[in-house]
């Protein structure tokens, strides 16, 4: 009974964690690189600026500390107390582990936890500009738009710590808040950063997202030039670039995207994947383009069997049941190089409410019973909300007029029908069927993260383009693995208790 109680508690905690993460509404094409100063300070008991007083004695290479011997610490003197005035005194001497070679008198940011005997973190050397920035954080207005206006001033700051922190603040902000900043965005500055090849791809994606909010038709020629460029640096952050272009161009912009990345079988896999991500964003979180028109673009991917599983989950999640015959053909025509498409096809048919789909599953099971079994094993969940605020399942393949977007987390794939992303067998993909991962159909989360099979297939150039696509930590790996490990430990404990007669 005790074991059952513990198990119930673990399940409750796991469910709460999933709900809390799934409700996070971050900037759609951005991902924070690390904790912000605000987040770090909030999690600490004491935060100070301290100057280095004495470096620790050097440790000779190969020297091993005796048992119980502590690593030598550097000595610092508190200059400014940012947080924890009741725990730290001005000019107080503190010690912390430090392996750098900064000059005595250099100022550091040092944080601590666990009072009354504070444990001090590794010191971070900071400039006077960063000190002033940190001191302003506590007095910022609570209004999220006003906060972003403050951080906007530090984007691409010459102090990398501030450039990184301000970007992370934007990356953590809801898309609706970013959009609310529209009238206060610096349009010309955004254009300059987007055209600067030296700006990191991750931050460039933020600027493209912001341009999609404050830009106009006058920006389209510049965006079209970047989209058509053969220079990978100019196309860095391609999913955000396409998303921005379609936001400003509307439905008429889809033809260019289709010609360059969707219907073009010579398009590199990384580029096609980015285009699908952008389409998914517009189909889920935006009402600029009617979903029916986006589905037309998605269906073109079915003409590329080795990449069809990129869009099959979306067709199912958006309840486009007009493609049953094409799905069946994909399943029947699949060979050793495209066999992974069979699991998403089965999941599409499972989601479909039409009797025809159920009959086809029975017929296809005779061809490949293992694929049907994998679909049922790895994806036992039922249909979910189709996005864009839709809550009703249509009775046919017709579509209601899209309602105003309800923001959810990054462009999502329904975990009940998704399969792993699959690289296209081509000269640009640089892989063969033996290089691919087995079709284990790992559930995906609402993120822009490429699959392991995709990463294995990419050439270095394609990997450069996908640096920005590695968006969020996979929820199922971040939470599911520890959860399953916990279940295993509980089972072992139960076996031990059972064996001992307790």
Legacy VTK file of the C-alpha trace (Angstrom):
# vtk DataFile Version 3.0
C-alpha trace
ASCII
DATASET POLYDATA
POINTS 502 float
0.000 0.000 0.000
2.872 2.339 0.901
4.502 1.673 -2.455
1.214 2.383 -4.217
0.920 5.703 -2.367
4.428 6.712 -3.424
3.691 5.697 -7.000
0.523 7.811 -7.004
2.499 10.786 -5.731
5.096 10.348 -8.477
2.383 10.160 -11.119
0.735 13.300 -9.751
4.030 15.189 -9.783
4.818 14.005 -13.304
1.393 15.137 -14.550
1.828 18.529 -12.909
5.248 18.952 -14.509
3.880 18.140 -17.957
1.020 20.582 -17.508
3.302 23.356 -16.304
5.691 22.894 -19.224
2.951 22.561 -21.826
1.428 25.833 -20.628
4.660 27.741 -21.182
4.056 30.191 -24.016
7.415 31.165 -25.426
8.423 33.155 -28.476
7.632 30.731 -31.352
11.025 30.654 -33.072
13.259 31.316 -30.081
14.759 29.282 -27.261
16.574 30.606 -24.230
20.239 29.634 -24.084
20.467 29.664 -20.296
18.836 31.109 -17.191
18.449 34.866 -17.208
19.981 37.025 -14.499
16.459 37.611 -13.192
15.812 33.880 -12.901
19.174 33.165 -11.289
18.822 35.944 -8.735
15.291 34.824 -7.856
16.564 31.307 -7.095
19.376 32.483 -4.787
19.428 33.560 -1.142
22.247 36.068 -1.520
23.704 37.910 -4.511
26.636 40.324 -4.334
29.215 42.161 -6.359
32.584 41.371 -4.827
36.130 42.329 -5.730
38.914 39.766 -5.876
41.292 40.156 -2.918
43.512 37.088 -3.167
43.879 34.261 -5.656
44.100 30.692 -4.330
47.508 28.991 -4.370
48.114 27.281 -7.721
47.566 23.552 -7.941
50.356 21.728 -9.758
49.279 19.508 -12.686
48.747 15.911 -11.573
48.361 16.871 -7.926
45.667 14.880 -6.138
43.910 16.203 -3.068
44.110 14.095 0.057
40.926 12.558 1.385
38.882 15.265 3.076
41.092 18.066 1.739
39.130 20.940 0.183
39.917 22.733 -3.057
41.710 26.034 -2.296
39.401 29.029 -2.545
39.915 32.587 -3.683
39.104 35.435 -1.304
36.688 38.228 -2.197
35.348 41.319 -0.463
31.694 42.300 -0.818
31.288 45.638 -2.587
27.534 45.776 -3.321
24.725 43.631 -1.936
22.166 42.929 -4.639
20.078 40.502 -2.592
20.235 39.142 0.954
21.125 42.207 3.030
20.050 40.293 6.121
22.567 37.536 5.303
25.598 39.492 4.082
27.353 42.584 5.441
29.095 45.317 3.407
32.847 44.726 3.025
32.379 41.173 4.310
35.081 38.700 3.292
33.867 35.604 1.430
35.581 32.625 -0.178
34.657 30.815 -3.378
36.215 28.303 -5.741
37.834 30.180 -8.617
40.264 28.854 -11.225
40.723 31.989 -13.315
43.643 34.387 -13.400
41.891 37.733 -13.043
43.766 40.641 -11.490
43.263 41.480 -7.842
40.557 44.145 -7.597
38.445 42.736 -10.455
34.705 42.740 -9.732
32.679 39.533 -9.832
29.045 38.512 -9.483
28.809 35.900 -6.737
25.653 34.127 -5.575
24.926 31.895 -2.592
22.316 29.517 -1.174
21.577 27.666 2.064
21.825 30.189 4.893
22.981 30.677 7.545
26.222 29.067 6.350
26.083 30.309 2.778
27.488 28.218 -0.057
28.975 30.607 -2.636
28.817 29.826 -6.353
31.630 30.105 -8.860
32.231 33.855 -9.367
31.397 35.464 -12.721
33.583 38.368 -13.830
31.359 41.272 -14.887
31.834 44.753 -16.309
30.570 48.020 -14.835
27.859 48.063 -17.516
26.645 44.625 -16.447
26.613 45.708 -12.801
24.392 48.679 -13.634
22.147 46.401 -15.705
21.702 43.896 -12.869
20.939 46.633 -10.329
18.081 47.868 -12.539
16.392 44.464 -12.798
14.647 44.577 -9.423
13.056 47.966 -10.166
11.663 47.061 -13.591
7.888 47.453 -13.987
5.739 44.354 -13.635
4.105 44.995 -17.004
5.692 42.393 -19.340
5.659 44.701 -22.373
7.424 47.475 -20.468
9.995 44.925 -19.293
10.693 43.850 -22.871
11.094 47.482 -23.885
13.918 47.714 -21.337
15.614 44.543 -22.554
15.240 45.603 -26.202
17.835 48.316 -25.544
20.452 45.669 -24.780
19.930 43.372 -27.765
23.285 42.921 -29.557
24.991 44.926 -26.816
28.779 44.934 -27.095
28.832 43.222 -23.696
28.028 39.634 -24.619
26.549 38.904 -21.176
23.916 41.588 -21.712
23.237 40.608 -25.321
22.689 37.033 -24.217
20.536 37.933 -21.220
18.287 40.339 -23.121
17.800 37.752 -25.867
16.861 35.108 -23.292
14.288 37.463 -21.781
12.644 37.770 -25.200
12.913 34.031 -25.820
11.064 33.348 -22.558
8.320 35.871 -23.266
4.888 34.908 -24.626
4.453 35.643 -28.310
1.482 37.875 -27.516
3.750 40.046 -25.349
6.320 40.297 -28.150
3.558 41.358 -30.533
2.334 43.969 -28.057
5.748 45.647 -28.315
5.119 46.406 -32.002
4.848 50.206 -31.772
8.086 50.376 -29.767
10.215 48.089 -31.950
13.240 49.540 -33.767
12.514 48.472 -37.352
15.707 49.802 -38.959
17.834 48.193 -36.275
16.142 44.824 -36.804
16.851 45.000 -40.542
20.508 45.715 -39.847
20.843 42.737 -37.515
19.038 40.408 -39.916
21.390 41.363 -42.736
24.481 40.992 -40.531
25.938 37.534 -41.182
27.893 37.705 -37.912
24.781 37.806 -35.733
24.251 34.360 -34.144
21.524 32.341 -35.839
19.518 31.952 -32.635
19.292 35.709 -32.104
18.653 36.309 -35.798
15.565 34.161 -35.470
14.251 36.491 -32.767
14.817 39.531 -34.974
12.980 37.858 -37.841
10.110 37.062 -35.501
10.026 40.713 -34.431
10.195 41.897 -38.044
7.159 39.750 -38.748
5.383 41.872 -36.137
6.534 45.374 -37.112
7.527 44.918 -40.777
5.646 45.768 -43.979
5.515 44.948 -47.682
8.589 47.140 -48.155
10.651 44.431 -46.437
9.577 41.670 -48.827
12.274 42.172 -51.521
14.988 41.860 -48.874
13.396 38.720 -47.435
12.954 37.172 -50.903
16.616 37.797 -51.639
17.607 36.000 -48.440
15.264 33.090 -49.158
16.701 32.586 -52.648
20.326 32.966 -51.590
22.759 30.063 -51.875
24.773 31.494 -48.964
23.836 29.480 -45.909
24.738 32.334 -43.584
22.163 34.528 -45.253
19.558 31.806 -44.763
20.448 31.148 -41.125
17.291 30.826 -39.081
15.400 29.718 -42.163
12.216 28.622 -40.388
11.905 32.068 -38.772
12.827 33.691 -42.103
10.037 31.811 -43.883
7.637 32.490 -41.016
8.390 36.225 -41.207
8.026 36.290 -44.996
4.661 34.538 -44.929
3.428 36.808 -42.144
4.130 39.882 -44.272
3.260 38.412 -47.682
0.244 36.332 -46.704
-1.156 33.438 -48.794
0.505 34.747 -51.976
3.901 34.016 -50.450
3.307 30.265 -50.303
4.097 29.705 -53.976
7.698 30.870 -53.542
8.133 28.668 -50.457
6.660 25.687 -52.285
8.894 26.206 -55.312
12.058 26.642 -53.240
11.635 24.110 -50.443
8.479 22.010 -50.600
8.000 20.778 -54.179
11.667 21.179 -55.093
13.105 17.670 -54.638
16.617 19.091 -54.870
16.044 21.230 -51.835
18.291 20.224 -48.940
16.556 18.315 -46.212
17.378 20.985 -43.621
15.688 23.649 -45.766
12.593 21.551 -46.361
12.357 20.777 -42.671
12.583 24.495 -41.833
9.807 25.232 -44.327
7.546 22.645 -42.701
8.237 24.193 -39.296
7.214 27.605 -40.598
4.046 26.189 -42.166
3.224 24.459 -38.906
3.622 27.746 -37.060
1.210 29.512 -39.386
-1.241 26.636 -39.295
-1.229 26.493 -35.501
-0.575 29.953 -34.153
-1.476 32.458 -36.844
-4.550 33.355 -38.873
-2.651 35.235 -41.584
-3.043 32.307 -43.988
-6.172 30.092 -44.074
-5.339 26.639 -42.858
-6.891 25.062 -45.942
-4.276 26.862 -48.052
-1.485 25.696 -45.736
-2.755 22.144 -46.092
-2.371 22.425 -49.864
1.338 23.086 -49.295
1.579 20.274 -46.771
0.028 17.785 -49.193
2.799 18.459 -51.721
5.137 16.741 -49.283
3.288 13.474 -49.866
4.863 13.495 -53.316
8.225 13.007 -51.576
7.832 9.634 -49.804
11.100 9.907 -47.917
9.927 13.133 -46.299
6.200 12.492 -46.120
6.295 11.659 -42.422
7.214 15.302 -41.748
3.653 16.399 -42.503
1.407 13.360 -41.982
0.991 14.193 -38.265
-0.164 17.699 -39.181
-2.690 16.430 -41.695
-4.135 14.195 -39.000
-4.050 16.814 -36.262
-5.783 19.311 -38.523
-8.300 16.626 -39.504
-7.624 16.614 -43.233
-9.150 13.252 -44.066
-9.063 13.838 -47.823
-5.747 11.996 -48.204
-6.714 8.434 -47.224
-6.006 6.973 -50.653
-2.596 8.670 -50.867
-1.721 7.410 -47.404
-2.596 3.863 -48.357
-0.456 4.173 -51.465
2.481 5.477 -49.414
2.171 2.466 -47.128
1.969 -0.044 -49.968
4.792 1.526 -51.982
7.157 1.828 -49.012
10.421 -0.075 -49.314
13.406 -0.524 -47.032
14.426 3.093 -47.573
11.009 4.580 -46.780
9.546 2.017 -44.381
9.419 4.558 -41.562
6.463 6.245 -43.268
4.225 3.288 -42.408
3.793 4.087 -38.703
2.588 7.689 -39.254
0.299 6.444 -42.031
-1.317 3.970 -39.637
-1.666 6.683 -37.002
-3.289 8.973 -39.552
-5.810 6.244 -40.368
-6.368 5.549 -36.671
-7.204 9.184 -36.067
-9.555 9.376 -39.030
-13.227 8.964 -37.980
-14.293 7.623 -41.395
-15.129 3.883 -41.659
-13.023 3.700 -44.813
-9.888 4.393 -42.770
-10.602 1.581 -40.313
-11.105 -0.869 -43.149
-7.813 0.174 -44.707
-5.953 -0.482 -41.453
-7.154 -4.087 -41.513
-5.983 -4.473 -45.098
-2.599 -2.849 -44.457
-2.007 -4.990 -41.381
-1.787 -8.009 -43.648
1.064 -6.319 -45.546
3.100 -5.204 -42.523
1.664 -6.292 -39.171
4.805 -5.078 -37.362
4.197 -1.481 -38.449
0.616 -1.588 -37.183
1.811 -3.072 -33.913
4.428 -0.335 -33.472
1.813 2.329 -34.112
-0.479 0.857 -31.470
2.362 0.345 -28.995
4.146 3.679 -29.162
1.091 5.873 -29.759
-1.769 4.682 -27.570
-3.259 8.160 -27.183
-6.462 9.411 -28.717
-7.142 12.480 -30.864
-6.248 15.896 -29.459
-7.203 19.492 -30.114
-6.436 20.547 -33.661
-5.018 23.918 -32.659
-5.965 27.506 -33.508
-8.553 27.362 -30.792
-10.625 24.720 -32.597
-12.396 22.404 -30.175
-14.831 20.580 -32.393
-14.017 17.734 -34.727
-15.556 18.275 -38.161
-17.789 15.539 -39.479
-16.173 15.636 -42.890
-12.978 16.867 -44.521
-14.357 20.381 -44.805
-12.774 23.094 -42.650
-14.306 25.872 -40.627
-13.041 29.381 -41.100
-10.006 29.728 -38.840
-10.592 31.636 -35.648
-8.144 34.037 -34.064
-5.015 32.202 -33.008
-4.788 30.946 -29.466
-1.096 30.934 -28.625
0.348 27.641 -27.518
3.938 26.578 -27.167
6.221 26.354 -30.185
4.761 24.854 -33.392
3.349 21.561 -32.237
3.075 18.040 -33.548
0.359 15.873 -32.098
2.153 13.217 -30.034
-0.569 10.737 -30.892
0.370 10.603 -34.536
3.909 11.872 -34.916
6.828 9.761 -36.019
10.476 10.576 -36.129
11.658 13.033 -38.727
13.223 11.262 -41.647
16.040 12.435 -43.899
15.566 12.384 -47.629
17.826 9.997 -49.542
19.656 12.378 -51.824
23.102 13.650 -52.590
22.505 16.528 -50.234
21.383 14.307 -47.393
24.520 12.221 -47.620
23.112 9.046 -46.115
21.838 5.639 -47.036
19.176 3.459 -45.554
21.786 1.833 -43.335
22.583 5.224 -41.795
19.070 5.790 -40.492
17.733 5.003 -37.063
15.185 2.238 -36.707
11.609 3.425 -36.939
10.904 3.387 -33.216
8.504 6.320 -33.515
9.615 8.316 -30.495
6.912 10.792 -29.448
7.790 14.397 -30.150
6.890 17.479 -28.167
5.739 20.910 -29.308
9.175 22.077 -30.318
11.397 22.833 -33.257
13.987 20.212 -32.355
15.160 18.020 -35.253
15.083 14.272 -34.732
18.201 12.170 -34.087
17.795 10.517 -37.486
17.710 13.896 -39.124
20.890 15.058 -37.384
22.752 11.942 -38.465
21.883 12.607 -42.075
22.893 16.230 -42.302
26.062 17.439 -43.946
28.065 20.062 -42.024
26.497 22.812 -44.116
23.036 21.591 -43.274
23.956 21.325 -39.615
24.974 24.978 -39.660
21.531 25.814 -40.963
19.883 23.748 -38.246
21.798 25.195 -35.304
18.796 27.393 -34.711
16.328 24.534 -35.087
17.410 22.821 -31.884
14.824 24.664 -29.869
13.619 23.123 -26.665
14.642 20.185 -24.538
12.409 17.271 -25.489
9.806 17.022 -22.741
9.583 13.265 -23.000
13.330 12.901 -22.546
13.620 15.588 -19.857
10.731 14.271 -17.774
9.874 10.838 -19.127
13.276 9.241 -18.602
13.569 10.266 -14.924
9.957 9.220 -14.420
10.530 5.750 -15.863
13.738 5.433 -13.857
11.775 6.286 -10.734
9.198 3.649 -11.535
12.001 1.130 -11.927
13.430 2.014 -8.521
9.989 1.747 -6.939
9.552 -1.687 -8.485
12.923 -2.833 -7.120
11.995 -1.500 -3.693
8.676 -3.314 -3.823
10.406 -6.578 -4.777
12.834 -6.187 -1.880
10.007 -5.474 0.539
8.022 -8.413 -0.772
10.989 -10.733 -0.397
11.651 -9.628 3.152
8.029 -10.173 4.139
7.336 -6.525 4.915
LINES 1 503
502 0 1 2 3 4 5 6 7 8 9 10 11 12 13 14 15 16 17 18 19 20 21 22 23 24 25 26 27 28 29 30 31 32 33 34 35 36 37 38 39 40 41 42 43 44 45 46 47 48 49 50 51 52 53 54 55 56 57 58 59 60 61 62 63 64 65 66 67 68 69 70 71 72 73 74 75 76 77 78 79 80 81 82 83 84 85 86 87 88 89 90 91 92 93 94 95 96 97 98 99 100 101 102 103 104 105 106 107 108 109 110 111 112 113 114 115 116 117 118 119 120 121 122 123 124 125 126 127 128 129 130 131 132 133 134 135 136 137 138 139 140 141 142 143 144 145 146 147 148 149 150 151 152 153 154 155 156 157 158 159 160 161 162 163 164 165 166 167 168 169 170 171 172 173 174 175 176 177 178 179 180 181 182 183 184 185 186 187 188 189 190 191 192 193 194 195 196 197 198 199 200 201 202 203 204 205 206 207 208 209 210 211 212 213 214 215 216 217 218 219 220 221 222 223 224 225 226 227 228 229 230 231 232 233 234 235 236 237 238 239 240 241 242 243 244 245 246 247 248 249 250 251 252 253 254 255 256 257 258 259 260 261 262 263 264 265 266 267 268 269 270 271 272 273 274 275 276 277 278 279 280 281 282 283 284 285 286 287 288 289 290 291 292 293 294 295 296 297 298 299 300 301 302 303 304 305 306 307 308 309 310 311 312 313 314 315 316 317 318 319 320 321 322 323 324 325 326 327 328 329 330 331 332 333 334 335 336 337 338 339 340 341 342 343 344 345 346 347 348 349 350 351 352 353 354 355 356 357 358 359 360 361 362 363 364 365 366 367 368 369 370 371 372 373 374 375 376 377 378 379 380 381 382 383 384 385 386 387 388 389 390 391 392 393 394 395 396 397 398 399 400 401 402 403 404 405 406 407 408 409 410 411 412 413 414 415 416 417 418 419 420 421 422 423 424 425 426 427 428 429 430 431 432 433 434 435 436 437 438 439 440 441 442 443 444 445 446 447 448 449 450 451 452 453 454 455 456 457 458 459 460 461 462 463 464 465 466 467 468 469 470 471 472 473 474 475 476 477 478 479 480 481 482 483 484 485 486 487 488 489 490 491 492 493 494 495 496 497 498 499 500 501
